[in-house]
Amino acid sequence: MNKEIKKNPLFLLGLFNFLMGMFFIFQDELIARPAAYLFQLNFIILLYLAKKK
């Protein structure tokens, strides 16, 4: 990745979503697994938008 993408706020937000998704995927609650998938999907979308800019 180039340095412009790493400074993009969308990339940083996506990275936060990725880490939150990794945290939630190991939880045993009923809502934790779908929340983890949503965080991971949000990470992919934000990474696409950060690269597009």
GIDADA-V93452 format. One record per residue. RES is the residue in one letter. SS is DSSP state (h for helix, s for strand, l for the rest). BURIAL is I if it has 16 or more other ideal C-beta (glycine too) atoms within 10 Angstrom, else O. Layout:
res-><RES/RES>
ss-><SS/SS>
burial-><BURIAL/BURIAL>
This chain:
res-><M/N/K/E/I/K/K/N/P/L/F/L/L/G/L/F/N/F/L/M/G/M/F/F/I/F/Q/D/E/L/I/A/R/P/A/A/Y/L/F/Q/L/N/F/I/I/L/L/Y/L/A/K/K/K>
ss-><l/l/h/h/h/h/h/l/h/h/h/h/h/h/h/h/h/h/h/h/h/h/h/h/l/l/l/l/l/l/l/h/h/h/h/h/h/h/h/h/h/h/h/h/h/h/h/h/h/h/h/h/l>
burial-><O/O/O/O/O/O/O/I/O/I/I/O/I/I/O/O/I/I/O/I/I/O/O/I/O/O/O/O/O/O/O/O/O/O/I/I/O/O/I/I/O/I/I/O/O/I/I/O/O/I/O/O/O>
